[in-house]
Amino acid sequence: MTTKNEVINLIKQKISDSEVLVENLNGDDHLQVTVISSKFKGLSLVKQHQLVYSALREELASESIHALALKTETPT
């Protein structure tokens, strides 16, 4: 099981300027994650999501995160 703080820390290690919000949807392994970062500027939505997925690669592969609803944004 991966905690909310672990998810936040893993994403912030990969995307240093990010603001990360994590909510449990259905148990601790079903998460909704919102990531806001200026590093997403100019990237397609697919590339933005790939960047976040790369930060959570091990957790997704081991299924400590079973389901991930992901939203990415640039700061306003």
PDB file of N, CA, C and O in Angstrom:
ATOM      1  N   MET A   1       0.850  -1.186   0.000  1.00  0.00           N
ATOM      2  CA  MET A   1       0.000   0.000   0.000  1.00  0.00           C
ATOM      3  C   MET A   1       0.892   1.245   0.000  1.00  0.00           C
ATOM      4  O   MET A   1       1.874   1.317   0.738  1.00  0.00           O
ATOM      5  N   THR A   2       0.547   2.184  -0.808  1.00  0.00           N
ATOM      6  CA  THR A   2       1.267   3.449  -0.910  1.00  0.00           C
ATOM      7  C   THR A   2       0.422   4.537  -0.262  1.00  0.00           C
ATOM      8  O   THR A   2      -0.764   4.662  -0.565  1.00  0.00           O
ATOM      9  N   THR A   3       1.017   5.322   0.624  1.00  0.00           N
ATOM     10  CA  THR A   3       0.279   6.381   1.315  1.00  0.00           C
ATOM     11  C   THR A   3       0.168   7.623   0.433  1.00  0.00           C
ATOM     12  O   THR A   3       0.899   7.780  -0.545  1.00  0.00           O
ATOM     13  N   LYS A   4      -0.755   8.490   0.800  1.00  0.00           N
ATOM     14  CA  LYS A   4      -0.915   9.758   0.080  1.00  0.00           C
ATOM     15  C   LYS A   4       0.391  10.536   0.064  1.00  0.00           C
ATOM     16  O   LYS A   4       0.785  11.073  -0.972  1.00  0.00           O
ATOM     17  N   ASN A   5       1.070  10.598   1.219  1.00  0.00           N
ATOM     18  CA  ASN A   5       2.320  11.347   1.299  1.00  0.00           C
ATOM     19  C   ASN A   5       3.399  10.752   0.417  1.00  0.00           C
ATOM     20  O   ASN A   5       4.192  11.488  -0.169  1.00  0.00           O
ATOM     21  N   GLU A   6       3.443   9.428   0.311  1.00  0.00           N
ATOM     22  CA  GLU A   6       4.415   8.783  -0.571  1.00  0.00           C
ATOM     23  C   GLU A   6       4.144   9.142  -2.027  1.00  0.00           C
ATOM     24  O   GLU A   6       5.077   9.410  -2.784  1.00  0.00           O
ATOM     25  N   VAL A   7       2.883   9.149  -2.422  1.00  0.00           N
ATOM     26  CA  VAL A   7       2.525   9.530  -3.788  1.00  0.00           C
ATOM     27  C   VAL A   7       2.952  10.973  -4.057  1.00  0.00           C
ATOM     28  O   VAL A   7       3.555  11.267  -5.089  1.00  0.00           O
ATOM     29  N   ILE A   8       2.640  11.857  -3.134  1.00  0.00           N
ATOM     30  CA  ILE A   8       3.019  13.268  -3.281  1.00  0.00           C
ATOM     31  C   ILE A   8       4.530  13.400  -3.411  1.00  0.00           C
ATOM     32  O   ILE A   8       5.016  14.099  -4.301  1.00  0.00           O
ATOM     33  N   ASN A   9       5.274  12.739  -2.539  1.00  0.00           N
ATOM     34  CA  ASN A   9       6.735  12.834  -2.567  1.00  0.00           C
ATOM     35  C   ASN A   9       7.330  12.277  -3.850  1.00  0.00           C
ATOM     36  O   ASN A   9       8.258  12.864  -4.407  1.00  0.00           O
ATOM     37  N   LEU A  10       6.810  11.155  -4.326  1.00  0.00           N
ATOM     38  CA  LEU A  10       7.318  10.563  -5.564  1.00  0.00           C
ATOM     39  C   LEU A  10       7.096  11.500  -6.751  1.00  0.00           C
ATOM     40  O   LEU A  10       7.984  11.669  -7.586  1.00  0.00           O
ATOM     41  N   ILE A  11       5.931  12.097  -6.823  1.00  0.00           N
ATOM     42  CA  ILE A  11       5.654  13.017  -7.930  1.00  0.00           C
ATOM     43  C   ILE A  11       6.512  14.264  -7.815  1.00  0.00           C
ATOM     44  O   ILE A  11       7.040  14.744  -8.819  1.00  0.00           O
ATOM     45  N   LYS A  12       6.662  14.802  -6.600  1.00  0.00           N
ATOM     46  CA  LYS A  12       7.476  16.008  -6.421  1.00  0.00           C
ATOM     47  C   LYS A  12       8.961  15.749  -6.707  1.00  0.00           C
ATOM     48  O   LYS A  12       9.673  16.667  -7.112  1.00  0.00           O
ATOM     49  N   GLN A  13       9.431  14.532  -6.506  1.00  0.00           N
ATOM     50  CA  GLN A  13      10.810  14.194  -6.862  1.00  0.00           C
ATOM     51  C   GLN A  13      11.008  14.274  -8.369  1.00  0.00           C
ATOM     52  O   GLN A  13      12.060  14.707  -8.838  1.00  0.00           O
ATOM     53  N   LYS A  14      10.009  13.862  -9.118  1.00  0.00           N
ATOM     54  CA  LYS A  14      10.081  13.847 -10.584  1.00  0.00           C
ATOM     55  C   LYS A  14       9.746  15.213 -11.176  1.00  0.00           C
ATOM     56  O   LYS A  14      10.358  15.647 -12.152  1.00  0.00           O
ATOM     57  N   ILE A  15       8.760  15.887 -10.568  1.00  0.00           N
ATOM     58  CA  ILE A  15       8.277  17.180 -11.072  1.00  0.00           C
ATOM     59  C   ILE A  15       8.390  18.169  -9.916  1.00  0.00           C
ATOM     60  O   ILE A  15       7.437  18.376  -9.165  1.00  0.00           O
ATOM     61  N   SER A  16       9.554  18.768  -9.785  1.00  0.00           N
ATOM     62  CA  SER A  16       9.912  19.503  -8.568  1.00  0.00           C
ATOM     63  C   SER A  16       9.003  20.685  -8.243  1.00  0.00           C
ATOM     64  O   SER A  16       8.803  20.991  -7.067  1.00  0.00           O
ATOM     65  N   ASP A  17       8.455  21.348  -9.236  1.00  0.00           N
ATOM     66  CA  ASP A  17       7.627  22.529  -8.948  1.00  0.00           C
ATOM     67  C   ASP A  17       6.146  22.203  -8.805  1.00  0.00           C
ATOM     68  O   ASP A  17       5.311  23.108  -8.782  1.00  0.00           O
ATOM     69  N   SER A  18       5.816  20.929  -8.710  1.00  0.00           N
ATOM     70  CA  SER A  18       4.406  20.530  -8.753  1.00  0.00           C
ATOM     71  C   SER A  18       3.667  20.752  -7.446  1.00  0.00           C
ATOM     72  O   SER A  18       4.232  20.693  -6.353  1.00  0.00           O
ATOM     73  N   GLU A  19       2.378  21.011  -7.610  1.00  0.00           N
ATOM     74  CA  GLU A  19       1.418  20.977  -6.501  1.00  0.00           C
ATOM     75  C   GLU A  19       0.623  19.706  -6.727  1.00  0.00           C
ATOM     76  O   GLU A  19       0.098  19.488  -7.819  1.00  0.00           O
ATOM     77  N   VAL A  20       0.529  18.868  -5.711  1.00  0.00           N
ATOM     78  CA  VAL A  20      -0.085  17.548  -5.871  1.00  0.00           C
ATOM     79  C   VAL A  20      -1.208  17.371  -4.853  1.00  0.00           C
ATOM     80  O   VAL A  20      -1.015  17.581  -3.656  1.00  0.00           O
ATOM     81  N   LEU A  21      -2.374  16.984  -5.344  1.00  0.00           N
ATOM     82  CA  LEU A  21      -3.515  16.691  -4.488  1.00  0.00           C
ATOM     83  C   LEU A  21      -3.892  15.233  -4.704  1.00  0.00           C
ATOM     84  O   LEU A  21      -4.035  14.787  -5.842  1.00  0.00           O
ATOM     85  N   VAL A  22      -4.053  14.491  -3.613  1.00  0.00           N
ATOM     86  CA  VAL A  22      -4.358  13.065  -3.692  1.00  0.00           C
ATOM     87  C   VAL A  22      -5.604  12.773  -2.863  1.00  0.00           C
ATOM     88  O   VAL A  22      -5.710  13.189  -1.709  1.00  0.00           O
ATOM     89  N   GLU A  23      -6.548  12.049  -3.473  1.00  0.00           N
ATOM     90  CA  GLU A  23      -7.755  11.618  -2.767  1.00  0.00           C
ATOM     91  C   GLU A  23      -7.925  10.118  -2.944  1.00  0.00           C
ATOM     92  O   GLU A  23      -7.672   9.581  -4.022  1.00  0.00           O
ATOM     93  N   ASN A  24      -8.350   9.447  -1.888  1.00  0.00           N
ATOM     94  CA  ASN A  24      -8.713   8.021  -1.981  1.00  0.00           C
ATOM     95  C   ASN A  24     -10.110   7.934  -2.569  1.00  0.00           C
ATOM     96  O   ASN A  24     -11.024   8.618  -2.108  1.00  0.00           O
ATOM     97  N   LEU A  25     -10.281   7.102  -3.581  1.00  0.00           N
ATOM     98  CA  LEU A  25     -11.596   6.923  -4.196  1.00  0.00           C
ATOM     99  C   LEU A  25     -12.317   5.710  -3.647  1.00  0.00           C
ATOM    100  O   LEU A  25     -13.496   5.783  -3.301  1.00  0.00           O
ATOM    101  N   ASN A  26     -11.601   4.579  -3.567  1.00  0.00           N
ATOM    102  CA  ASN A  26     -12.233   3.334  -3.128  1.00  0.00           C
ATOM    103  C   ASN A  26     -11.142   2.482  -2.498  1.00  0.00           C
ATOM    104  O   ASN A  26     -10.609   1.567  -3.126  1.00  0.00           O
ATOM    105  N   GLY A  27     -10.825   2.789  -1.270  1.00  0.00           N
ATOM    106  CA  GLY A  27      -9.711   2.098  -0.626  1.00  0.00           C
ATOM    107  C   GLY A  27      -8.417   2.830  -0.916  1.00  0.00           C
ATOM    108  O   GLY A  27      -8.400   3.782  -1.696  1.00  0.00           O
ATOM    109  N   ASP A  28      -7.345   2.398  -0.303  1.00  0.00           N
ATOM    110  CA  ASP A  28      -6.072   3.098  -0.410  1.00  0.00           C
ATOM    111  C   ASP A  28      -5.353   2.864  -1.732  1.00  0.00           C
ATOM    112  O   ASP A  28      -4.358   3.533  -2.013  1.00  0.00           O
ATOM    113  N   ASP A  29      -5.833   1.929  -2.553  1.00  0.00           N
ATOM    114  CA  ASP A  29      -5.136   1.661  -3.809  1.00  0.00           C
ATOM    115  C   ASP A  29      -5.877   2.206  -5.033  1.00  0.00           C
ATOM    116  O   ASP A  29      -5.454   1.971  -6.165  1.00  0.00           O
ATOM    117  N   HIS A  30      -6.972   2.928  -4.816  1.00  0.00           N
ATOM    118  CA  HIS A  30      -7.711   3.601  -5.883  1.00  0.00           C
ATOM    119  C   HIS A  30      -7.630   5.101  -5.606  1.00  0.00           C
ATOM    120  O   HIS A  30      -8.254   5.601  -4.671  1.00  0.00           O
ATOM    121  N   LEU A  31      -6.863   5.808  -6.419  1.00  0.00           N
ATOM    122  CA  LEU A  31      -6.560   7.201  -6.116  1.00  0.00           C
ATOM    123  C   LEU A  31      -6.989   8.136  -7.235  1.00  0.00           C
ATOM    124  O   LEU A  31      -6.984   7.777  -8.413  1.00  0.00           O
ATOM    125  N   GLN A  32      -7.358   9.342  -6.834  1.00  0.00           N
ATOM    126  CA  GLN A  32      -7.534  10.445  -7.765  1.00  0.00           C
ATOM    127  C   GLN A  32      -6.418  11.428  -7.463  1.00  0.00           C
ATOM    128  O   GLN A  32      -6.285  11.900  -6.334  1.00  0.00           O
ATOM    129  N   VAL A  33      -5.623  11.734  -8.468  1.00  0.00           N
ATOM    130  CA  VAL A  33      -4.462  12.602  -8.280  1.00  0.00           C
ATOM    131  C   VAL A  33      -4.566  13.778  -9.242  1.00  0.00           C
ATOM    132  O   VAL A  33      -4.798  13.598 -10.437  1.00  0.00           O
ATOM    133  N   THR A  34      -4.391  14.977  -8.711  1.00  0.00           N
ATOM    134  CA  THR A  34      -4.318  16.191  -9.514  1.00  0.00           C
ATOM    135  C   THR A  34      -2.912  16.753  -9.356  1.00  0.00           C
ATOM    136  O   THR A  34      -2.429  16.941  -8.239  1.00  0.00           O
ATOM    137  N   VAL A  35      -2.258  17.020 -10.490  1.00  0.00           N
ATOM    138  CA  VAL A  35      -0.906  17.562 -10.477  1.00  0.00           C
ATOM    139  C   VAL A  35      -0.916  18.866 -11.269  1.00  0.00           C
ATOM    140  O   VAL A  35      -1.347  18.905 -12.421  1.00  0.00           O
ATOM    141  N   ILE A  36      -0.435  19.930 -10.632  1.00  0.00           N
ATOM    142  CA  ILE A  36      -0.349  21.238 -11.270  1.00  0.00           C
ATOM    143  C   ILE A  36       1.134  21.592 -11.362  1.00  0.00           C
ATOM    144  O   ILE A  36       1.840  21.613 -10.354  1.00  0.00           O
ATOM    145  N   SER A  37       1.600  21.871 -12.588  1.00  0.00           N
ATOM    146  CA  SER A  37       3.018  22.178 -12.766  1.00  0.00           C
ATOM    147  C   SER A  37       3.236  23.026 -14.011  1.00  0.00           C
ATOM    148  O   SER A  37       2.582  22.824 -15.035  1.00  0.00           O
ATOM    149  N   SER A  38       4.152  23.969 -13.915  1.00  0.00           N
ATOM    150  CA  SER A  38       4.529  24.763 -15.083  1.00  0.00           C
ATOM    151  C   SER A  38       5.303  23.915 -16.090  1.00  0.00           C
ATOM    152  O   SER A  38       5.410  24.296 -17.256  1.00  0.00           O
ATOM    153  N   LYS A  39       5.840  22.785 -15.667  1.00  0.00           N
ATOM    154  CA  LYS A  39       6.571  21.893 -16.579  1.00  0.00           C
ATOM    155  C   LYS A  39       5.648  21.246 -17.607  1.00  0.00           C
ATOM    156  O   LYS A  39       6.131  20.677 -18.586  1.00  0.00           O
ATOM    157  N   PHE A  40       4.342  21.319 -17.411  1.00  0.00           N
ATOM    158  CA  PHE A  40       3.385  20.770 -18.361  1.00  0.00           C
ATOM    159  C   PHE A  40       3.133  21.719 -19.537  1.00  0.00           C
ATOM    160  O   PHE A  40       2.543  21.322 -20.542  1.00  0.00           O
ATOM    161  N   LYS A  41       3.578  22.967 -19.411  1.00  0.00           N
ATOM    162  CA  LYS A  41       3.319  23.954 -20.454  1.00  0.00           C
ATOM    163  C   LYS A  41       3.912  23.480 -21.780  1.00  0.00           C
ATOM    164  O   LYS A  41       5.091  23.135 -21.858  1.00  0.00           O
ATOM    165  N   GLY A  42       3.093  23.469 -22.802  1.00  0.00           N
ATOM    166  CA  GLY A  42       3.530  23.065 -24.131  1.00  0.00           C
ATOM    167  C   GLY A  42       3.517  21.568 -24.381  1.00  0.00           C
ATOM    168  O   GLY A  42       3.770  21.126 -25.502  1.00  0.00           O
ATOM    169  N   LEU A  43       3.223  20.773 -23.342  1.00  0.00           N
ATOM    170  CA  LEU A  43       3.157  19.319 -23.498  1.00  0.00           C
ATOM    171  C   LEU A  43       1.728  18.892 -23.777  1.00  0.00           C
ATOM    172  O   LEU A  43       0.783  19.485 -23.256  1.00  0.00           O
ATOM    173  N   SER A  44       1.570  17.866 -24.598  1.00  0.00           N
ATOM    174  CA  SER A  44       0.241  17.298 -24.813  1.00  0.00           C
ATOM    175  C   SER A  44      -0.238  16.656 -23.515  1.00  0.00           C
ATOM    176  O   SER A  44       0.556  16.393 -22.611  1.00  0.00           O
ATOM    177  N   LEU A  45      -1.526  16.409 -23.433  1.00  0.00           N
ATOM    178  CA  LEU A  45      -2.089  15.757 -22.257  1.00  0.00           C
ATOM    179  C   LEU A  45      -1.448  14.385 -22.059  1.00  0.00           C
ATOM    180  O   LEU A  45      -1.172  13.992 -20.925  1.00  0.00           O
ATOM    181  N   VAL A  46      -1.212  13.658 -23.141  1.00  0.00           N
ATOM    182  CA  VAL A  46      -0.579  12.340 -23.051  1.00  0.00           C
ATOM    183  C   VAL A  46       0.818  12.463 -22.449  1.00  0.00           C
ATOM    184  O   VAL A  46       1.182  11.681 -21.571  1.00  0.00           O
ATOM    185  N   LYS A  47       1.601  13.430 -22.907  1.00  0.00           N
ATOM    186  CA  LYS A  47       2.964  13.622 -22.378  1.00  0.00           C
ATOM    187  C   LYS A  47       2.928  14.040 -20.907  1.00  0.00           C
ATOM    188  O   LYS A  47       3.778  13.615 -20.124  1.00  0.00           O
ATOM    189  N   GLN A  48       1.960  14.861 -20.530  1.00  0.00           N
ATOM    190  CA  GLN A  48       1.814  15.264 -19.132  1.00  0.00           C
ATOM    191  C   GLN A  48       1.554  14.040 -18.263  1.00  0.00           C
ATOM    192  O   GLN A  48       2.179  13.867 -17.216  1.00  0.00           O
ATOM    193  N   HIS A  49       0.639  13.202 -18.698  1.00  0.00           N
ATOM    194  CA  HIS A  49       0.289  12.007 -17.924  1.00  0.00           C
ATOM    195  C   HIS A  49       1.458  11.021 -17.886  1.00  0.00           C
ATOM    196  O   HIS A  49       1.698  10.388 -16.858  1.00  0.00           O
ATOM    197  N   GLN A  50       2.182  10.887 -18.989  1.00  0.00           N
ATOM    198  CA  GLN A  50       3.339   9.996 -19.006  1.00  0.00           C
ATOM    199  C   GLN A  50       4.388  10.438 -17.997  1.00  0.00           C
ATOM    200  O   GLN A  50       5.038   9.600 -17.371  1.00  0.00           O
ATOM    201  N   LEU A  51       4.558  11.740 -17.833  1.00  0.00           N
ATOM    202  CA  LEU A  51       5.513  12.259 -16.862  1.00  0.00           C
ATOM    203  C   LEU A  51       5.115  11.855 -15.441  1.00  0.00           C
ATOM    204  O   LEU A  51       5.965  11.462 -14.642  1.00  0.00           O
ATOM    205  N   VAL A  52       3.837  11.952 -15.133  1.00  0.00           N
ATOM    206  CA  VAL A  52       3.355  11.559 -13.802  1.00  0.00           C
ATOM    207  C   VAL A  52       3.451  10.042 -13.633  1.00  0.00           C
ATOM    208  O   VAL A  52       3.900   9.560 -12.592  1.00  0.00           O
ATOM    209  N   TYR A  53       3.033   9.293 -14.648  1.00  0.00           N
ATOM    210  CA  TYR A  53       3.114   7.824 -14.576  1.00  0.00           C
ATOM    211  C   TYR A  53       4.553   7.367 -14.343  1.00  0.00           C
ATOM    212  O   TYR A  53       4.786   6.400 -13.618  1.00  0.00           O
ATOM    213  N   SER A  54       5.516   8.055 -14.949  1.00  0.00           N
ATOM    214  CA  SER A  54       6.911   7.653 -14.761  1.00  0.00           C
ATOM    215  C   SER A  54       7.357   7.827 -13.317  1.00  0.00           C
ATOM    216  O   SER A  54       8.231   7.098 -12.848  1.00  0.00           O
ATOM    217  N   ALA A  55       6.769   8.782 -12.608  1.00  0.00           N
ATOM    218  CA  ALA A  55       7.090   8.982 -11.192  1.00  0.00           C
ATOM    219  C   ALA A  55       6.516   7.871 -10.326  1.00  0.00           C
ATOM    220  O   ALA A  55       7.037   7.578  -9.249  1.00  0.00           O
ATOM    221  N   LEU A  56       5.439   7.254 -10.804  1.00  0.00           N
ATOM    222  CA  LEU A  56       4.736   6.227 -10.023  1.00  0.00           C
ATOM    223  C   LEU A  56       4.885   4.833 -10.634  1.00  0.00           C
ATOM    224  O   LEU A  56       4.121   3.926 -10.307  1.00  0.00           O
ATOM    225  N   ARG A  57       5.856   4.666 -11.509  1.00  0.00           N
ATOM    226  CA  ARG A  57       6.029   3.423 -12.270  1.00  0.00           C
ATOM    227  C   ARG A  57       6.032   2.182 -11.383  1.00  0.00           C
ATOM    228  O   ARG A  57       5.285   1.240 -11.644  1.00  0.00           O
ATOM    229  N   GLU A  58       6.852   2.166 -10.353  1.00  0.00           N
ATOM    230  CA  GLU A  58       6.969   0.981  -9.489  1.00  0.00           C
ATOM    231  C   GLU A  58       5.674   0.699  -8.731  1.00  0.00           C
ATOM    232  O   GLU A  58       5.271  -0.456  -8.588  1.00  0.00           O
ATOM    233  N   GLU A  59       5.030   1.747  -8.251  1.00  0.00           N
ATOM    234  CA  GLU A  59       3.796   1.575  -7.481  1.00  0.00           C
ATOM    235  C   GLU A  59       2.674   1.036  -8.364  1.00  0.00           C
ATOM    236  O   GLU A  59       1.858   0.232  -7.913  1.00  0.00           O
ATOM    237  N   LEU A  60       2.632   1.474  -9.617  1.00  0.00           N
ATOM    238  CA  LEU A  60       1.623   0.969 -10.550  1.00  0.00           C
ATOM    239  C   LEU A  60       1.945  -0.465 -10.961  1.00  0.00           C
ATOM    240  O   LEU A  60       1.039  -1.294 -11.054  1.00  0.00           O
ATOM    241  N   ALA A  61       3.210  -0.769 -11.206  1.00  0.00           N
ATOM    242  CA  ALA A  61       3.614  -2.116 -11.623  1.00  0.00           C
ATOM    243  C   ALA A  61       3.344  -3.146 -10.525  1.00  0.00           C
ATOM    244  O   ALA A  61       2.927  -4.268 -10.812  1.00  0.00           O
ATOM    245  N   SER A  62       3.579  -2.766  -9.279  1.00  0.00           N
ATOM    246  CA  SER A  62       3.371  -3.688  -8.158  1.00  0.00           C
ATOM    247  C   SER A  62       1.912  -3.716  -7.697  1.00  0.00           C
ATOM    248  O   SER A  62       1.538  -4.512  -6.835  1.00  0.00           O
ATOM    249  N   GLU A  63       1.098  -2.841  -8.278  1.00  0.00           N
ATOM    250  CA  GLU A  63      -0.309  -2.676  -7.937  1.00  0.00           C
ATOM    251  C   GLU A  63      -0.549  -2.199  -6.509  1.00  0.00           C
ATOM    252  O   GLU A  63      -1.629  -2.416  -5.958  1.00  0.00           O
ATOM    253  N   SER A  64       0.452  -1.547  -5.900  1.00  0.00           N
ATOM    254  CA  SER A  64       0.160  -0.864  -4.641  1.00  0.00           C
ATOM    255  C   SER A  64      -0.737   0.344  -4.939  1.00  0.00           C
ATOM    256  O   SER A  64      -1.446   0.835  -4.060  1.00  0.00           O
ATOM    257  N   ILE A  65      -0.695   0.811  -6.191  1.00  0.00           N
ATOM    258  CA  ILE A  65      -1.723   1.708  -6.722  1.00  0.00           C
ATOM    259  C   ILE A  65      -2.417   0.900  -7.810  1.00  0.00           C
ATOM    260  O   ILE A  65      -1.837   0.633  -8.863  1.00  0.00           O
ATOM    261  N   HIS A  66      -3.654   0.516  -7.552  1.00  0.00           N
ATOM    262  CA  HIS A  66      -4.388  -0.348  -8.476  1.00  0.00           C
ATOM    263  C   HIS A  66      -5.090   0.462  -9.562  1.00  0.00           C
ATOM    264  O   HIS A  66      -5.128   0.055 -10.724  1.00  0.00           O
ATOM    265  N   ALA A  67      -5.646   1.610  -9.176  1.00  0.00           N
ATOM    266  CA  ALA A  67      -6.358   2.463 -10.127  1.00  0.00           C
ATOM    267  C   ALA A  67      -5.973   3.908  -9.874  1.00  0.00           C
ATOM    268  O   ALA A  67      -5.862   4.350  -8.730  1.00  0.00           O
ATOM    269  N   LEU A  68      -5.771   4.640 -10.970  1.00  0.00           N
ATOM    270  CA  LEU A  68      -5.330   6.026 -10.851  1.00  0.00           C
ATOM    271  C   LEU A  68      -6.149   6.896 -11.796  1.00  0.00           C
ATOM    272  O   LEU A  68      -6.078   6.745 -13.016  1.00  0.00           O
ATOM    273  N   ALA A  69      -6.927   7.806 -11.218  1.00  0.00           N
ATOM    274  CA  ALA A  69      -7.627   8.828 -11.994  1.00  0.00           C
ATOM    275  C   ALA A  69      -6.725  10.058 -11.941  1.00  0.00           C
ATOM    276  O   ALA A  69      -6.450  10.582 -10.861  1.00  0.00           O
ATOM    277  N   LEU A  70      -6.267  10.518 -13.094  1.00  0.00           N
ATOM    278  CA  LEU A  70      -5.235  11.545 -13.138  1.00  0.00           C
ATOM    279  C   LEU A  70      -5.727  12.786 -13.862  1.00  0.00           C
ATOM    280  O   LEU A  70      -6.328  12.707 -14.934  1.00  0.00           O
ATOM    281  N   LYS A  71      -5.458  13.936 -13.251  1.00  0.00           N
ATOM    282  CA  LYS A  71      -5.765  15.226 -13.859  1.00  0.00           C
ATOM    283  C   LYS A  71      -4.509  16.065 -13.786  1.00  0.00           C
ATOM    284  O   LYS A  71      -3.915  16.203 -12.717  1.00  0.00           O
ATOM    285  N   THR A  72      -4.096  16.628 -14.909  1.00  0.00           N
ATOM    286  CA  THR A  72      -2.918  17.496 -14.923  1.00  0.00           C
ATOM    287  C   THR A  72      -3.308  18.877 -15.436  1.00  0.00           C
ATOM    288  O   THR A  72      -4.183  19.025 -16.289  1.00  0.00           O
ATOM    289  N   GLU A  73      -2.624  19.893 -14.883  1.00  0.00           N
ATOM    290  CA  GLU A  73      -2.923  21.283 -15.239  1.00  0.00           C
ATOM    291  C   GLU A  73      -1.645  22.102 -15.158  1.00  0.00           C
ATOM    292  O   GLU A  73      -0.682  21.719 -14.493  1.00  0.00           O
ATOM    293  N   THR A  74      -1.653  23.242 -15.852  1.00  0.00           N
ATOM    294  CA  THR A  74      -0.610  24.242 -15.660  1.00  0.00           C
ATOM    295  C   THR A  74      -1.165  25.283 -14.698  1.00  0.00           C
ATOM    296  O   THR A  74      -2.380  25.464 -14.619  1.00  0.00           O
ATOM    297  N   PRO A  75      -0.293  25.969 -13.965  1.00  0.00           N
ATOM    298  CA  PRO A  75      -0.775  26.988 -13.024  1.00  0.00           C
ATOM    299  C   PRO A  75      -1.453  28.153 -13.774  1.00  0.00           C
ATOM    300  O   PRO A  75      -1.109  28.464 -14.914  1.00  0.00           O
ATOM    301  N   THR A  76      -2.404  28.768 -13.109  1.00  0.00           N
ATOM    302  CA  THR A  76      -3.098  29.911 -13.730  1.00  0.00           C
ATOM    303  C   THR A  76      -2.471  31.216 -13.316  1.00  0.00           C
ATOM    304  O   THR A  76      -2.923  32.280 -13.740  1.00  0.00           O
TER     305      THR A  76
END
